Amino acid sequence: MSYIDPSVSRRGKPSLLSRTVTYIQLMYYRYEVTFSPYVMSHGEKIVMNTIVVTLLSLLLLGIVSYLPQLLTRASLRLFWLYTGADDQLLVGSIPSTGREMGPEFGH
C-alpha cells in the first residue's frame, strides 16, 4: 500500500495554501533536526525558541531599517565613481547630493 499525501488533491496538483503549509512544516522540521530542540524539555524549548525569534526579529528590523540607506549611499558612491563628478544626481526629478546621509558623505 502506498502513502498518499493529504495535501495533494485528487486532481494531482496541490494548492498554494497546502504547498505553503508543507514548506513551513519542512522548515520547522529542519530547524528541529539542525538545532536539536526535539531532545529538550518544554521549558528549554521555550527559552531557545524565544532567543531564536528575538534574534531573527532584530535581524529583520536591522535589514528593514538600514538597507534602504545603505543602497542609497552605495548607489551614490557608484555614481560618483562612474562619473567622477560631485554634481547632483537626479533620481526621479528629486535632486540628491548625498548631504542627507551625513557630514562624512556630503561636501
Secondary structure, DSSP 8 states (H G I E B T S, - for coil): -----TTS-TTSS--HHHHHHHHHHHHHHHHHHHH-GGGS-HHHHHHHHHHHHHHHHHHHHHHHHHHHHHHHHHHHHHHHHHH---S-EEETTEEE-SGGG-TTT--
